[in-house]
């Protein structure tokens, strides 16, 4: 039997910020070539998990491991983690005065005729006017522009593993359809973890598996549309039952997936 290699593997991860426990015994695996969804209500720990994967210093790992492509990255600094092939599009990226969006894109694609051609292609893909490259990063950007800017940077970076934090929040229908289709095409040859509260992105992105995080713990996993349907009908209160269901299934020797 061929063993599946995980692009991202999180084992029994517990994390604290300022002495407060924000993640507890998190287990999550994303095999190579798969796209996974992470659902959760506000304050459930979705963004905290992203920051922990990236290794922000404020997020202190109390126990557990974070593996990327078979390598233990739990203690690596942020810059080394990014170099391993992890790319992130943030929900609320910072405004950086004096740094042009074009500077960021060219830092990834390089200089010269071929690089310029690639840059033009990326701009067209995300339906941006070229003038936006001369604007300070995220300064005065609308909600839709922020999302497309983040996706544009990920496209230019071409990471092996993509983390997208709430790509469907604060975006109108037209921008969501555009970015959703671009994301879906880009992920066909990559692994990814998409974080979402309402699940609108699933209208456009093909996902293999979904997980639900409640109160800092991943409580269940299953088919994305099945879980989304349950959440839409009953809210996240339905997910609070997951730990009990998981325990019952484990006692019966079954995998805790829905």
N, C-alpha and C positions, 0 to 999 in steps of 0.2 A: 504494500500500500504506500502511495506517495504521500509524504507528510506535507500538509499545507503550511507554507511559510507566511507568517503574519507581517504585514507592513508595520502595524502598530499593535503592541500588546501591553496592556496595563494589568498588573497583578496586585491585588490586595492593597491598593493605593489609599493611604490616609494622609491628608494634608491639613496644615494649620496656617492661619494668617493672624498675626498678632496674638498668638496663644489661643485662638478660637478654632475649633475643628470645623472645617468646611466640606471636606470629603472624607468618607469613611468606607474602607474596604471595597474600593471600586475595582471591578473586574470588567475588562472590555477588550475584545480582539477584532481587528480589521484585517482580514487576509489580503494578500496582494491581489490587485485587480478588482477589489470589491468597493462599493460605495455604501457607507452606512449612515444612518440618520440617528441623531440623538435628540429625543424629545424631552421636554421638561417644562414645568411652570416657571414663572419668574422667581428668582431666588433659589432655584433647586440645585444649583451647582454647575450648570452648563459652562458658563464662562470661566468659572474657577478651574474646571477640568482643562480647558484650553490653556490657561495661564500656567497650570502645572506641567502640562506637556511641553510647553515652550521653555519652562525653567525660570520664570520670573523669581527674583530673589525673595520677594515677600511671601511666596508660597512655599512653605517649609514642608518637605516630605517627612512625615513621622514614621511611616513604614510602607513597604511595598516597593515595586519596581516599575519603571517605564522602559519598554524595549522598542527599538525601531530597526526594522530589517535584521532582527536577530542580535542587535547590539544594545547593551545596557546603557541608556543615556540619562539615567536618573540623576547623576551628579554632573553632567556636562553643562557648561554655560550656554546662554542663549545662542551666541554666534556659532558655536560648534554644532548645536542641534539643527540650526537652519542649514548649515553646510551639508548635513547628512541627506538633505532632500525634502525638508518639510517647508511648505508654504502656507501662509495664513491670510485670510481676508477677514478683517475685524468688523464687528457690528458698528462700532463708533470710533473710527480711526482719528488720530489727533490732527489738528491743523498745524502745519509747519511753515511759517513765514520764511521767505528767502530761499526755499527749496522748490523748484518747479516740478510739476508732475513729469514733464519730459526728461528732467535729470534722472528721476527714478527709473523711468522706462529704459533710457539709454544705458544706465548702469547695468542693466540685465542683458540687453540685446547688443550693446557695443556701438562702435562707430563704423562708418564706411558705407558704400553703396548697398551692400547686401543687408546690413543692419538697418539702414534707412528703409529699405523695401519691406523688411519684416515689421518695422515700426508702423509703417503705413497700413499694412495688412491688419495689424492688431487694432489700430484705431478704427478702421472700417468695420471690423468684426463687432466691436462694442458700440458702434454708431456714435462716435464722438467727433466733434469738429476738431481739426488740427490745432485750432487756437487754444484749446483747453490745456495743451501741453505747456503753454507759456504761463499758466496761472500757478500761483503758489499752491502747494499741496493741500487740498481740501478747504482752502479759504473761500468762503461764500458758496460752496458747492451745495446743490439741492440734495434731497434724500436720494433721488435716482442717480445723480452724478456721483455721489459718494459710493454707492454700491458698484456702479460701473467702473469707477476709478480703482476700487479694491480688486475687482475681478480682472481689470486690465493689467494690474501689477502682477497678479498671480499668473496670468497668461504669459507675460513677458519673462517671468522667473522660470517657468516650466518645471515646477517641483515634481518629485515622484509621488509625494503624498500631500494632499490638499486638505486644509481645515477651513471651513467656511462658517463663520459665526453669524447666524440669523440673516442669511442672504435675502430672505423674503420679508423682512420687517421694514416698515416705513417706506415702501415702494409702491407706486401706482401700478395698475394692471399692465400697462404697456411696457414699462421698464422691467417688471417682473417676468413677463413673457420673454423679452429680449435676453435678459441676463440668465434666466433659467435655461433657455435653449443653448446659449453659449457655454454655460457651465456643463450641461449634459454632454455636449460634443467634446469638450475638453477632457472630461473625466472618463471617456471610453477607453483610454489607455492608461489610466491611473487608479490609485487607491485614494479614498477620501472619507472624511467624517464631516457631515453637515449638521450643524446645530440649528434647531428650529423650535419655536414655541407653538405656532399654529399649523405648520405643515404645508403652507401654500406651495412651497418649492417642489413638492412631490407631483404637482401637475405637470412639471416639465423635466424633472430629473429621475432617471431610472435608478432605484436604490435596491440593494440586495437584502439588507437587514436593518431593523430599527431597534433602538434601545430606549428605555425610559429611565431618567434619573429623578429621584425624589429625595429631598432632604440630604443631598450629598452622597447618595448611594444609587447605583444602577440596580433597579428592582426587577426588571424583566426585559426580554428581547423577543422579537418575532417579526412577522411579515409587516413591512412598513404600512401598507394600506389598511391592513386589519387593525393594527394599533391605532392609526390615525382615525379610523372609523369609530373605534371605541371611545377615543378621546373626544371626538366631535359630538358623540351622543351623550356621554356621561361625564365629560370633563376629566380632569386629572384625579378626581376622587376615585375613579375606577382603578387607577394605577396604584393607589394606596393599598389595594387588596393583593397586589402582585407578590409581596414578600411571603404572605401566608400561602398563596397558591404555589409559589416556588418551593417552599418547604414541604408541602404536601406531595408535590411531584417528585422531589428528591427522595422522599421517604419511599416512594413507589419505584425508584430507580429510573425515573424519566428525566429527560433534559428539561430545564426550566425555561422553555420558550413557549410563546403563545401563538 
